[in-house]
Amino acid sequence: MYTWRETHIDLYKLCFKLNIRFIHSEVLEISANNKEIILKDRPKIKFDVLSINTGIQSSDKIIKGAHKYSIPVKPISKLSNNFLTEIEKCNNIAFIGGGPASVELALGLQKRFKNTNSNFKITIITGKNGLLNSFPNQTQKVAKKTLQNSQINVIEKVEVIEVQKDKLILSDKSKLKIDKSILSTNGMAPEWIKKSDIILNRNNFIIVNNKFQTNYDYVFAAGDIVDFNNQNLSKSGVYAVKSGKPLARSIRGFIQKKIPVSYKFNKNYLSIIGLSNGLAIATKYNFTFTSRFSFLLKKFIDKKFVKKFNDLNQDNNYIFKNLFKIFDVIIQNNKNIPSYQMQCRGCAAKVDFNSLKTTLSKEIITTSEDAININNYPKLYQSVDMISSIVSDPYIFGKIAANHAISDIVAVNSSLISALMILQLPYSNSEINSRDLEQVTSGANEILKLANCSIGGGHTMIGKDKDPVIGFSVIGEKKRVLQNKITPKVKVNDILILTEKIGSGIIFAGINNDIIDSYYQIEVINQMSKGNINFSKISEKLNILSMTDVTGFGLLNHLFNLIKRDSGKTGLTIYPDKVPIFNGVTEALSKNVRSSLFDKNFDVAQKELIYDREKKLIDEILYDPQTVGGLAFIIPKEEKVEQIKILRENKINFTEIGFVNNLNNKIKIM
């Protein structure tokens, strides 16, 4: 009935289009009095005005074993992407709870699996109040009849006392054998809200007035998480959806110091329950209407609601401008601009190599190592690095920028001994600059600490970018070389290794142009936040003949730089099909996504490139600019088994992607 995109609002993309900072983290506590949000494993965030819209979760505290063995319907994020795969393996499914969610999900699952699994059985245990107890009798009758026709068993007026791995214990002392139970009971507030200093009702929901304000007038809340003006409203999605505009008006009025306007919900709303048979039950007041029209109306309403957030066309832009205009949000029309025309961020925003080559002196642009040896200090190496914000979260960006700079030191097999930060912050007032500075430096220092270093100083400035721009000047000391150990030169058939995955430029170009889904960035951000520090801790154990990090000029151009260092005039043979890529890269390539530096990286590489086969789409990954990419290095062929054993024992992600040939600084694609 619905595709994945039609049922999910891509919050990251929504924030990106509206120039709103997006922070993906878990809230542990809110101190409204101190105006602070305490987050898991990262610095607290300070605020001036706060709106809490977190929703609720299925209540798993009353029923013994429910938390351990049941799949909760709420929050919806708990219904993981592999939910259907889990259910497909089961024969006996039980829904705990008799509300609309149980009815719709049970009918949907029965329709999906009844023809593929003849043993598939579903049971709904309604609880003491029965099926759809808040709905008119006619609605209940139609629902029961539909469930019966679909061979779904309904056990009414009975409660689940305990959930075990393979059975349910019921209040009538009977037992029901199951493979999996799905918890669809009344919702409860998340645990963290109890630790906050906001006044709650006896069920731990946030008490708000008719302007959505809590006991702190600068803290607002809406949706299922609230007890609205002591009206004891049901936890219905209708109320949550209807809260959006009046909540925005209240927040805007508070900031503008206007007299807030009260809001009153219409309790007689239209409720539609889908029956998975092309029909739906529409209920309003005490009237019940089951028809194809109700089904089509529900589908239209559902899709329209999600689409207006995911597809910000010109009309929707007008709506969002009004909702967010107090924050001076600048929104441009959502035009279908080819991705290669979009100016990417991170290391993909660097000046292309041809521009450097035609401007800078030959001594500067000549092939060299990733960090430069400091004159008269043979063990010391220096590098400088600066990147624009590839993510809007300043704490995560601080980690990414630090890792990006450290990679140059790792690539010359050195240990970091000094780091100076160059930081440009967006134009704002002193308090906000202070908050951003705290987030950026906390993230950066967290990474530098892993390298036994810290920020020793630096320089700050204010600029026009809406997010911070971060750079580092770093110095490393060459690691001790074992005495009497002669490092052999690169020779034909030596092995080319690449650590980690590539494709970060393509992923962010695809996401920011609304071509692929934003969940693909999670894997990328995790790698960029981890960096290459773990590799640096074991690099001394390896016999590395030559090494480079993979960043803005793309894998292929960095490999050219790597092999041109060899005085023996060797070349490389690589297999693009073996290059490890992020999830989502293949989809992005198939949709013609390219990052802004792709064409320039491509042009630079062509002169000394040899193809031993027809060109493939996957070859484009070789020119994609990386931010905190992995490391490419060469090891002796005769030591391959020993070297790979060291990498595996230390849990380093790596792939053998090619070998050394005799083609005099050229690269052959196989």
C-alpha positions in Angstrom: 0.0 0.0 0.0 2.8 2.4 0.9 6.5 2.6 0.0 9.2 3.2 2.6 9.5 6.8 1.6 5.8 7.3 1.7 5.7 6.4 5.4 8.8 8.1 6.7 9.6 11.8 7.1 13.3 12.3 6.4 14.1 14.7 9.3 17.7 15.2 8.3 16.7 16.4 4.8 13.9 18.6 6.2 16.5 20.3 8.4 19.0 20.6 5.6 16.5 22.3 3.3 15.4 24.7 6.0 18.9 25.5 7.3 18.2 24.0 10.7 20.9 22.4 12.6 20.4 18.6 13.0 21.8 16.7 16.0 21.3 12.9 16.2 21.7 11.9 19.8 19.9 10.4 22.8 18.5 12.7 25.5 19.2 11.6 29.0 17.7 14.5 30.9 16.5 18.1 30.6 17.3 20.8 33.1 14.8 23.5 32.2 15.9 25.7 35.1 19.5 25.7 33.8 18.3 25.7 30.2 20.4 22.6 29.4 19.8 19.3 27.5 22.0 16.5 28.8 22.8 14.0 26.0 24.4 10.6 25.9 28.2 10.5 25.3 28.6 14.1 24.2 28.5 17.6 25.7 25.3 19.1 27.0 23.4 21.6 24.8 22.3 24.9 26.0 19.0 26.5 24.8 17.0 29.7 25.1 13.6 28.2 24.0 12.8 24.5 23.9 10.1 22.5 22.3 9.7 18.8 23.3 8.0 16.6 20.7 9.4 13.2 21.4 6.3 11.1 21.3 5.7 8.0 23.5 6.5 4.3 23.7 4.5 1.2 24.1 4.0 0.4 27.8 6.1 -2.6 28.7 6.4 -2.1 32.4 3.2 -3.7 33.6 3.5 -7.0 31.7 6.4 -9.2 32.9 8.8 -10.1 30.2 7.3 -7.6 27.6 10.4 -5.4 27.5 12.7 -8.4 26.8 10.6 -10.5 24.4 8.1 -8.2 22.6 8.5 -5.9 19.7 7.0 -2.5 20.6 4.9 -0.7 18.1 5.9 2.7 19.6 8.2 4.4 19.0 8.0 3.5 15.3 11.8 3.4 15.2 11.7 0.2 17.2 10.0 -1.4 14.3 13.4 -1.9 12.6 14.0 -2.2 8.9 14.3 -6.0 9.3 10.9 -6.3 11.1 9.2 -8.1 8.2 12.2 -10.4 7.8 11.8 -11.4 11.5 8.0 -12.0 11.1 8.5 -14.0 7.9 10.4 -16.6 9.9 7.5 -17.1 12.4 4.3 -19.1 12.3 2.5 -17.8 15.4 2.2 -14.1 16.0 0.4 -12.4 18.9 -0.6 -8.8 19.2 -0.9 -7.5 22.8 -3.5 -4.7 22.8 -6.8 -4.1 21.1 -6.4 -0.7 19.6 -6.4 0.4 15.9 -2.7 -0.3 15.6 -3.2 -4.0 16.4 -6.1 -4.2 13.9 -4.3 -2.6 11.0 -1.0 -4.3 11.6 -2.6 -7.7 12.1 -4.6 -7.4 8.9 -1.6 -6.1 7.0 0.7 -9.0 8.1 -2.0 -11.6 7.4 -2.4 -10.3 3.8 1.3 -10.2 3.3 2.1 -13.7 4.5 -1.0 -15.8 4.1 -0.1 -17.0 0.6 3.5 -17.8 1.4 3.1 -19.5 4.7 0.1 -21.8 5.2 1.0 -22.2 8.9 0.9 -18.4 9.6 -1.5 -17.6 12.4 -2.2 -14.3 14.2 -3.9 -13.7 17.5 -5.0 -10.4 19.1 -5.3 -10.3 22.9 -7.3 -7.2 23.5 -7.0 -6.8 27.3 -9.9 -6.3 29.7 -11.6 -3.4 27.7 -12.0 -5.4 24.5 -11.4 -4.6 20.9 -11.5 -0.9 19.9 -13.2 0.0 23.1 -13.2 3.7 22.5 -15.0 3.4 19.1 -18.7 3.0 18.4 -20.3 -0.5 18.4 -20.7 -0.5 14.7 -16.9 0.1 14.2 -16.2 -2.7 16.6 -18.5 -5.1 14.7 -17.0 -4.3 11.3 -13.5 -4.8 12.6 -14.3 -8.1 14.3 -16.0 -9.4 11.2 -13.1 -8.4 9.0 -10.6 -10.0 11.4 -12.7 -13.2 11.5 -12.9 -13.3 7.7 -9.1 -13.0 7.6 -8.7 -15.9 10.0 -7.3 -13.8 12.8 -8.2 -15.0 16.2 -9.3 -12.4 18.7 -9.2 -13.1 22.5 -11.3 -10.5 24.3 -11.6 -9.4 27.9 -8.4 -11.2 28.8 -5.1 -9.7 29.7 -1.5 -10.8 29.1 0.2 -11.3 32.5 3.6 -12.4 31.3 5.5 -12.7 28.0 8.0 -15.5 27.6 10.2 -16.4 24.7 7.8 -18.9 23.2 4.4 -18.3 25.0 2.1 -15.8 26.6 0.6 -16.3 30.1 -2.9 -14.9 30.2 -5.1 -13.7 33.0 -7.5 -16.6 32.7 -4.5 -18.9 33.5 -4.3 -20.2 29.9 -1.1 -20.2 27.8 -0.7 -19.2 24.2 2.2 -20.6 22.2 3.9 -18.0 20.0 7.0 -17.3 18.0 6.9 -13.5 18.4 4.7 -11.0 20.2 4.0 -7.4 19.2 3.3 -4.9 21.9 0.6 -2.4 21.0 -0.7 -1.4 24.4 -1.4 2.1 25.8 1.6 4.4 25.5 3.9 5.6 28.3 6.3 8.5 28.6 10.0 7.8 28.0 12.1 7.2 31.2 14.4 10.2 30.8 11.5 12.7 31.2 11.1 11.6 34.8 14.6 12.9 35.5 13.8 16.4 34.3 12.5 19.3 36.3 9.4 19.8 34.2 6.1 19.2 36.0 4.4 15.9 35.0 1.0 14.3 35.6 0.6 11.1 37.6 1.3 9.1 34.4 4.5 11.1 33.8 3.2 13.0 30.8 4.2 16.7 30.5 1.6 19.1 31.7 1.1 22.0 29.3 -1.4 24.9 29.2 -3.5 25.8 26.2 -0.5 27.5 24.6 1.6 24.4 24.8 3.8 25.9 27.6 5.1 23.9 30.6 5.8 25.3 34.1 8.7 27.1 32.4 7.2 29.5 29.9 10.2 29.1 27.6 9.8 25.3 27.4 7.0 24.0 25.1 5.8 20.5 24.4 3.2 18.9 22.1 2.1 15.5 20.8 1.6 12.3 22.6 4.1 13.3 25.3 1.8 15.9 26.8 -1.3 16.3 29.0 -2.8 19.2 27.2 -4.4 21.7 29.6 -5.7 18.9 31.9 -8.1 17.7 29.2 -7.1 14.0 29.3 -7.0 13.7 25.5 -6.5 10.3 24.0 -3.0 9.5 22.6 -4.1 10.0 19.0 -2.0 10.9 16.0 -4.6 13.4 15.1 -3.9 15.6 18.1 -0.2 15.4 17.5 -0.6 16.4 13.8 -3.0 19.2 14.7 -0.6 20.6 17.3 2.0 21.6 14.7 0.8 25.0 13.6 -0.6 26.3 16.9 2.7 25.2 18.6 4.7 27.2 16.0 2.5 30.2 16.6 3.0 30.0 20.3 6.8 29.7 20.1 7.0 32.5 17.6 4.7 34.7 19.7 6.8 34.0 22.8 10.1 35.0 21.0 8.5 38.1 19.6 7.1 39.0 23.0 3.5 39.0 21.8 0.5 37.9 23.8 0.1 34.2 23.2 -3.1 32.8 21.7 -4.9 29.9 23.3 -5.7 26.7 21.4 -8.6 24.3 21.7 -8.7 20.9 20.1 -11.8 19.6 18.3 -12.4 16.2 20.0 -14.8 15.0 17.3 -12.2 14.2 14.7 -12.4 11.8 11.8 -10.8 8.4 12.5 -10.0 6.0 9.7 -8.9 2.4 10.2 -7.5 0.6 7.1 -8.6 -3.0 6.6 -6.0 -4.2 4.1 -8.8 -5.3 1.7 -9.3 -2.1 -0.2 -11.8 -0.9 2.4 -11.5 1.3 5.5 -13.7 2.1 8.5 -14.3 5.9 8.8 -15.7 7.0 12.2 -16.8 10.4 13.4 -19.2 11.2 16.2 -21.2 7.9 16.4 -21.3 7.3 12.7 -19.4 4.5 11.0 -18.9 4.3 7.3 -17.0 1.3 5.7 -16.2 1.8 2.0 -13.6 2.0 -0.8 -13.9 5.7 -0.6 -12.8 5.7 3.1 -9.7 3.6 2.1 -8.8 6.1 -0.7 -9.4 9.0 1.6 -7.1 7.5 4.2 -4.4 6.8 1.6 -4.7 10.4 0.3 -4.4 12.0 3.7 -1.5 9.8 4.8 0.6 10.3 1.7 -0.2 14.1 1.5 0.9 14.6 5.1 4.3 12.8 4.7 4.9 14.2 1.2 4.6 17.9 2.3 7.6 17.3 4.6 9.7 15.3 2.2 8.9 17.3 -1.0 9.3 21.0 -0.2 7.8 22.4 -3.4 7.1 26.1 -3.7 3.7 26.0 -2.0 5.1 24.1 0.9 8.0 26.5 1.2 5.5 29.2 1.8 4.1 27.2 4.7 7.5 26.5 6.2 8.7 30.1 5.8 5.8 31.2 8.0 6.5 28.5 10.5 10.2 29.3 10.8 10.5 32.9 9.8 11.4 34.0 13.4 14.6 32.1 12.9 15.4 33.9 9.6 15.3 30.7 7.7 16.3 31.1 4.0 14.6 28.6 1.7 15.3 28.2 -2.0 12.9 26.5 -4.4 13.5 22.8 -4.5 14.9 22.6 -8.1 16.1 19.4 -9.6 19.7 20.5 -10.0 22.2 17.8 -11.3 24.3 16.7 -8.4 27.6 17.5 -10.0 26.6 21.2 -10.1 26.2 21.3 -6.4 29.1 22.6 -4.3 29.9 19.8 -1.9 31.3 20.2 1.6 34.1 18.7 3.7 37.2 17.8 1.7 35.1 17.8 -1.4 35.1 21.6 -1.2 38.8 21.9 -1.8 40.4 23.7 -4.8 40.9 21.3 -7.7 44.4 20.0 -8.5 44.6 21.7 -12.0 44.1 25.1 -10.4 46.8 24.4 -7.9 49.1 23.1 -10.6 48.8 26.2 -12.8 49.3 28.7 -9.9 51.6 27.3 -7.3 55.3 26.6 -7.7 56.6 23.3 -8.9 58.3 22.7 -5.5 55.0 22.9 -3.7 52.8 20.8 -6.0 55.5 18.1 -6.8 54.5 14.6 -5.7 55.2 14.3 -2.0 54.2 12.6 1.2 51.0 13.7 3.0 52.9 15.6 5.6 56.1 17.6 5.0 59.4 16.9 6.8 60.4 20.0 8.8 63.9 21.3 7.8 66.7 20.3 10.1 64.3 18.1 12.2 64.4 14.7 10.4 61.9 13.1 12.7 59.3 15.9 12.6 56.5 16.2 10.0 53.9 19.0 9.6 50.6 19.3 7.8 47.8 21.8 7.7 44.2 21.0 6.9 40.9 22.9 6.8 37.4 21.7 5.8 34.0 23.2 5.6 31.1 21.6 7.6 30.0 18.4 6.0 27.5 17.9 8.9 25.6 20.6 10.8 26.3 19.2 14.3 29.4 21.2 15.5 30.4 18.5 18.0 30.5 15.7 15.3 32.1 18.1 12.9 34.9 18.8 15.5 35.6 15.1 15.6 35.6 14.8 11.8 37.9 17.8 11.3 40.4 16.5 13.8 40.4 13.0 12.3 40.9 14.5 8.8 44.0 16.4 9.9 45.4 13.5 11.9 45.2 11.2 8.9 48.1 13.2 7.2 50.3 12.4 10.2 49.2 8.8 10.3 50.0 8.5 6.5 53.6 9.3 7.2 53.7 6.7 10.0 54.2 9.3 12.7 52.7 10.1 16.1 50.8 13.3 16.7 52.7 15.7 19.1 51.1 19.1 18.4 47.8 20.4 17.1 46.7 24.1 16.6 43.1 24.8 15.6 42.0 27.4 13.0 38.2 28.0 13.6 35.7 30.2 11.7 32.3 30.5 13.4 29.1 31.8 11.9 28.2 35.4 12.6 26.1 35.5 15.7 26.0 36.9 19.3 28.7 36.1 21.9 26.6 33.5 23.7 25.9 31.4 20.6 29.6 31.7 19.5 30.6 30.4 23.0 28.2 27.5 22.7 29.5 26.5 19.2 33.1 26.9 20.4 32.4 24.5 23.3 30.8 21.9 21.0 33.6 22.1 18.3 36.5 21.9 20.8 34.9 19.1 22.8 34.5 17.0 19.7 38.0 17.8 18.5 39.7 17.2 21.8 37.9 13.9 22.2 39.7 12.7 19.1 43.0 14.3 19.9 43.0 12.6 23.3 42.9 9.2 21.5 46.1 10.3 19.8 47.6 11.4 23.1 47.4 15.1 22.2 45.2 18.1 22.8 44.5 21.5 21.2 47.5 23.7 22.1 46.1 26.9 20.8 45.1 28.4 17.5 43.1 31.2 15.9 39.4 32.1 15.6 37.4 34.3 13.3 33.9 35.1 12.3 32.7 34.3 8.7 29.6 34.2 6.5 29.2 30.4 6.5 26.2 29.2 8.3 28.2 26.4 10.0 31.7 26.4 11.4 34.8 25.9 9.2 37.6 24.1 11.0 41.3 23.6 10.3 44.3 22.2 12.1 48.0 22.7 11.9 49.5 19.4 13.1 53.0 18.1 13.8 54.0 14.5 14.1 57.1 12.6 15.1 58.3 9.7 13.0 57.8 6.5 14.9 60.9 4.5 16.0 62.3 2.3 13.3 63.8 -1.0 14.6 67.6 -1.2 14.3 69.2 -3.4 11.7 65.8 -3.6 9.8 66.2 -2.7 6.2 62.9 -1.6 4.5 62.8 -3.0 1.0 61.8 -0.9 -1.9 58.5 -1.2 -3.8 58.7 -4.0 -6.4 56.4 -5.6 -9.0 53.6 -7.8 -7.5 53.7 -6.2 -4.1 50.2 -5.9 -2.6 48.0 -2.7 -2.5 45.7 -2.5 0.6 42.9 0.0 1.3 41.5 0.4 4.8 37.8 1.4 5.4 35.2 2.3 2.7 34.9 5.1 0.2 32.0 7.0 -1.3 31.4 9.8 1.2 31.3 12.5 -1.4 28.7 10.7 -3.5 26.6 9.8 -0.4 26.3 13.4 0.8 25.7 14.8 -2.8 22.9 12.3 -3.2 21.3 13.1 0.2 21.6 16.8 -0.1 20.1 16.8 -3.6 17.2 14.6 -2.3 18.1 11.7 -4.6 18.9 9.1 -1.9 17.7 8.6 1.7 19.6 10.2 4.5 20.0 7.0 6.6 22.9 6.2 4.3 24.9 8.9 6.0 25.0 7.1 9.4 27.6 4.6 8.2 29.7 7.4 6.6 29.6 9.6 9.7 30.5 6.7 12.0 33.6 6.1 9.8 34.5 9.8 9.7 34.1 10.1 13.5 36.3 7.0 14.1 39.1 8.0 11.7 42.4 6.3 11.3 43.7 6.5 14.9 43.3 2.8 15.6 45.4 2.0 12.5 48.1 4.3 13.7 48.4 2.3 16.9 49.5 -0.8 15.0 51.2 0.6 12.0 54.6 0.0 13.5 53.9 -3.8 13.4 53.5 -3.6 9.6 56.1 -3.5 6.9 54.6 -0.6 5.0 56.6 0.3 1.9 54.6 3.4 1.0 51.3 4.9 2.3 48.9 7.7 1.7 45.5 8.8 3.1 42.5 9.0 0.7 40.9 12.5 0.8 39.6 15.2 -1.6 41.3 14.3 -4.8 39.8 10.8 -4.8 41.3 7.3 -4.5 42.8 7.2 -8.0 44.7 10.5 -7.8 46.0 9.7 -4.3 47.3 6.3 -5.7 49.1 8.2 -8.5 50.7 10.3 -5.8 51.6 7.1 -3.9 53.3 5.3 -6.8 55.1 8.3 -8.2 57.1 8.5 -5.1 58.8 5.2 -6.1 62.2 5.8 -7.8 61.9 2.4 -9.4 59.2 3.8 -11.8 56.6 1.1 -11.0 52.9 1.4 -11.5 49.7 0.0 -10.1 47.0 -2.4 -11.2 43.7 -2.0 -9.3 40.3 -3.7 -9.3 37.5 -1.1 -8.8 35.0 -4.0 -8.2 37.0 -4.9 -5.1 37.1 -1.4 -3.7 34.9 -1.3 -0.5 32.1 1.2 -0.8 29.4 2.6 1.6 25.8 1.4 1.4 23.9 3.7 -0.9 26.8 4.3 -3.3 25.6 1.9 -5.9 22.1 3.4 -5.8 23.5 7.0 -6.1 25.7 6.0 -9.0 22.8 4.5 -10.8 21.0 7.8 -10.4 23.9 9.8 -11.9 25.0 11.4 -8.6 28.4 13.0 -8.6 30.1 15.3 -6.1 31.2 18.7 -7.2 34.9 17.8 -7.4 34.3 14.6 -9.5 34.9 16.1 -12.9 38.1 17.8 -12.0 39.4 14.7 -10.3 38.5 12.7 -13.3 40.3 15.0 -15.7 43.5 15.0 -13.8 43.7 11.2 -13.7 43.0 10.4 -17.4 46.5 11.1 -18.9 48.2 8.2 -17.1 45.4 5.8 -16.8 45.1 2.5 -18.7 42.0 0.5 -19.1 42.3 -3.3 -19.7 38.5 -3.7 -20.0 35.4 -1.7 -20.9 34.6 1.1 -18.5 32.0 0.4 -15.8 29.8 2.7 -13.7 31.5 1.5 -10.5 34.7 3.1 -11.9 33.3 6.5 -11.0 33.9 5.8 -7.3 37.7 6.2 -8.0 37.3 9.9 -8.5 35.0 10.6 -5.6 36.4 13.1 -3.0 36.6 11.7 0.5 36.5 13.3 3.9 38.4 11.2 6.5 38.9 8.4 4.0 41.0 5.3 4.8 44.6 4.6 4.1 46.1 3.1 0.9 49.5 1.3 1.4 51.8 -1.2 -0.2 53.2 -4.3 1.6 55.7 -6.9 0.3 54.1 -9.8 -1.5 56.2 -12.3 0.4 54.9 -11.0 3.7 51.2 -10.9 2.7 50.0 -13.6 5.0 51.8 -12.2 8.1 50.8 -8.6 7.4 47.1 -9.6 6.8 47.1 -11.6 10.1 48.2 -8.5 12.0 45.4 -6.4 10.4 42.8 -9.0 11.3 44.0 -9.5 14.8 43.7 -5.8 15.4 40.3 -5.6 13.8 41.3 -3.2 11.1 38.9 -3.0 8.2 40.9 -3.6 5.0 40.6 -4.9 1.4 43.3 -6.0 -1.1 42.4 -3.9 -4.1 45.4 -4.4 -6.4 49.1 -4.9 -6.9 52.3 -3.2 -8.1 53.1 -3.5 -11.9 56.0 -2.2 -14.0 54.1 0.4 -16.0 56.2 3.4 -15.0 53.9 5.5 -12.8 50.7 4.5 -14.7 47.7 2.8 -13.2 45.9 0.0 -15.0 42.2 -0.7 -14.4 41.2 -4.3 -14.4 
